[in-house]
Amino acid sequence: MNCIDLIRKKRDAYKLSKEEIRYLISEYSKGNIPDYQFSAFLMAVYFQGMDFQETTNLMQAMMDSGKSLDLSNIKKPKIDKHSTGGVGDKVSLILAPLMASCGICVPMISGRGLGHTGGTLDKLESIPGFKTNLSIKQFKCQLKKIGVAMIGQTIEIAPADKKMYALRDVTATVDSIPLISASIMSKKLAEDLDGLVLDIKLGNGAFIKDYKKAKELAQTMIQISKRSSVKVITILTDMNNPLGNYTGNSLEIIETIEALKGRGPEDLMEITFALAKAMLKLAKIKGGKKLLEKKIASGGALNKFKEIIHYQGGDVRVIEDYSRLPVARNRIKVKAQKTGYINHINTFDIGMLLVQLGGGRFKKEEKIDPSCGFRIYKKIGDYVKKGECLVKIFCDNRSKTRSVVKQMHDVFTIKTKFCRRKTLIREILH
Amino acid sequence: MNCIDLIRKKRDAYKLSKEEIRYLISEYSKGNIPDYQFSAFLMAVYFQGMDFQETTNLMQAMMDSGKSLDLSNIKKPKIDKHSTGGVGDKVSLILAPLMASCGICVPMISGRGLGHTGGTLDKLESIPGFKTNLSIKQFKCQLKKIGVAMIGQTIEIAPADKKMYALRDVTATVDSIPLISASIMSKKLAEDLDGLVLDIKLGNGAFIKDYKKAKELAQTMIQISKRSSVKVITILTDMNNPLGNYTGNSLEIIETIEALKGRGPEDLMEITFALAKAMLKLAKIKGGKKLLEKKIASGGALNKFKEIIHYQGGDVRVIEDYSRLPVARNRIKVKAQKTGYINHINTFDIGMLLVQLGGGRFKKEEKIDPSCGFRIYKKIGDYVKKGECLVKIFCDNRSKTRSVVKQMHDVFTIKTKFCRRKTLIREILH
C-alpha cells in the first residue's frame, strides 16, 4: 500500500477499504506518513467525504492508535456526554455529578476552550487546587469509588486523533462531518462506554451554523454508533443565545453550583435535563425528570460535585463560599442604547470578546484568566428599556474592559418589533 | 494575510486576489509556509480550480520567485517548444537545431524522464561528453553564438515551481489544469521568450488521456499567454502509438540524427513539421514546410545539431558513427502470436517497460542506462503475420530482457478486423 495512491483514490471519490484506512492512520501515527501527505488526504476527505462504513473504520483505526480504558470492573452503566461547543455551555459540569448521583458511571474526558468556545477543563481549574491531569490509574480508581471523574485527553487515548486534530486545525480541514464524527467517537470508544449523549449546538454561537449540517453530523454519529459498541443519542440544541446567565470560567463554576442547589436558570436547566434524560435512557434507569429533580432537591447531585472537587484536589469550600473563586473585582455595566426587543445576539462575538478579556484563548498554548467574564441580562425576545443593563463585564484589566464595552453594544440588535426566541431543544435523534 | 484563511477561501470556491496568490507563493518559497499547509492548499486548488486571472497571477508569482533571463541582446525571435510528455517523443531534439537553422533563437530548458515518459536531457546525455548543466552565463553565450542551447531547469529559474512540483508529485495534486499551466508558463516566461509552442499529448501514452482535459489545458495556456508577454500556440497530438520507431535514449539520438539527415519516419516528421510551422509563425518567418525541408535537405539543420553537441562538450563524431553511442549488444525479437491488424497499443506500458529495462526511472534520483530501448515495427492499423517481429528489445541485462519479452506481448492487441490509426495532429489552438 502506498500513501499517494490512497490520496488519489479518495480524491477520485472511491471508497477506501478498512485495511487502507488502517494503513493511513497507523502509518501517520507512527510518523511514517509525513504531515504534507496527510493534509492532502484530509483535504480530499473534506471534498469527497466518507460513507458510514469508512467513517466507522476511521474511528476504529484512530481508537486503535492508542490504549483503551478497561472499565469492566465497574458494573454501573458507563455513559458520557459530549458537546460540539458553545458559549456559556457549562452543562457538563452539572450533568456529570447529577448523573453520578443517579447511579451512572461518568468517565468524562473533556477539552479546553479554544476560540469562541469555553472548555470544561478550564472552568474546573478555576477552582483552587483542582487537578484535571489524573493518571489513567487515578481516573479508574476515582470512577470505582465515586462513579465520576473529569479529566483531559491523555496521550494514551487515541493519539492519532490528537495528531490529526492539530493538523486539521492549521489546514482548514476541521469542518468535515466524517472527520468530526470519527474524532469524537474514537475517544469515546476508547473510554469503554456503553452510551454517549451528544449535544450538537446549532446557531451563531456554534461551530455548526446551519441545520442541514447539524443533522448530517447527528445522523453520521448515529450510524457509526450502530456499527460500534457505544450507543448514541444526539440532541440538536439552539446556540443563538449564550447558555445560562454567565460566561467566564469562575463565573460559570458559580452558576453550576447554583444550578446544583436548585437555582439554575431556565434555559440551562432545560438543556441539562434533556441531556440527563437521554443518559438515563441509555443507562436504562427509570425515573425521568422526577428523579433528576429529586437528586437536586435532596442535595445528592451537589454532594457528588463536592466529592469530585475533593477527589481531584480542589478546595471544596467554594461550594459555600464563592469568594474563594477568582472573580474580577472591577465590574462595568453595558447599557442598552435604545428601547425595544432583543432581535439578535451575536453569540460568537460574545465568545470572542471573552477571549479578548483573557478568559479564553486563540491558541492552545495560551494561558487564561479565570476571573473575567460576563453576566448576560437579556436574551432574544426580551424587552429592554434604554439605559437598562444588557451585560455586566467582570475584568480587572481596565483597558481591555474599555475596548470590550464598545464592542459589546454591537452584539445586541434591538428593534421595536418583538422577536420570538427559538425552541431550545430542536431535535432528538437515536 | 494568513495561510489558513487562504486555504479556507480557496476550499470554499472563492477567487484569490493577486496579492493573496503572491503571498502564498512567496512565503512558501521562503519556507515560511510549511509543506503541510501548502499541500492542503494544492488539494483545494485541485478541487476548486482557478480562473484564468488567478492562474496568470500564480504563474507570475512563481516566475518572480526566481531570476529571469535577460536575452535582450539577442535580436532574433526567441521561441521555445514544450511537450507534456510521451513515449518515443524526440521532437525537441530535431526541432531545436532545425529552428535555429531557420534563424530562430531557441533557448530550450528541458526536463528528465520520469515514469513512462522520456526526457530530452537524458537522451542528450547519451552522447559521450554532452553537458546539460551549463551556467546561465554559458547558456546565454551559446545562444548568442549559435542561436540554440539545450539545458536543464536551473535553481535560479522559478524555484517555486521546483518546490511545488516536488510536493505535488507526492500528494496526488499534479493533475490540475491551473497548476500544470502555471508550472509550464512560469518557467517559459522566465526564459524571456517571445513565443512558445506547446505540444499537448493526448491518448494512452500521455499524461492526459481524454480530449476534454487536453482542450481545457490548451485553452488555459492560450488565455494566460494573452495576459503575458509570451504568445502561445498549442497543438493537440495523438499519443496512442509510440512516436517514431525507437524508444530508449541512445536509440532516439540515432533516430534524431537520421531525421535530420532526411530519413525520419513519417509520424515523427509530421509532428515535427507541425510544431516547426507554428514556431515559424510565432517568429513571423515565412517559408513554411518548404523552408523546413530545405534546411534538412541542405544539411543546415544537421549541422546546427553538430554545433550544439560541440558547444556542449559532446563527441560530434556520433553524427557519422553511431557506434560511438552506447547501444546494447543483446537484442531480442518479440514476435506476433497471431495474424491480424494491430487494434491497440498500450503505449503507457511501453514507457514503463523501458523503465523496467533501466532506460527510464521511477524516482528522480535514479540513474538510467542509455543503451537499452525498443525498436517498434508495428503501429495501430498495421497488418502483422504470426511470427513477424513486433518489437526488438535492446538490453544487455538478460534477466530484465526475459521479463520484458513476456509483458511486451500484452502491449499489442491484434484482431482480424482492421482498425484505423487516429489523426496525428488533432487540433491547433492559438
Interface residues (C-beta under 8 A of the other chain):
Chain A: I4 I7 R8 R11 P34 D35 Y36 Q37 F38 S39 A40 L42 M43 A44 Y46 F47 L167 V170 T171 A172 T173
Chain B: I4 I7 R8 R11 P34 D35 Y36 Q37 F38 S39 A40 L42 M43 A44 Y46 F47 L167 V170 T171 A172 T173
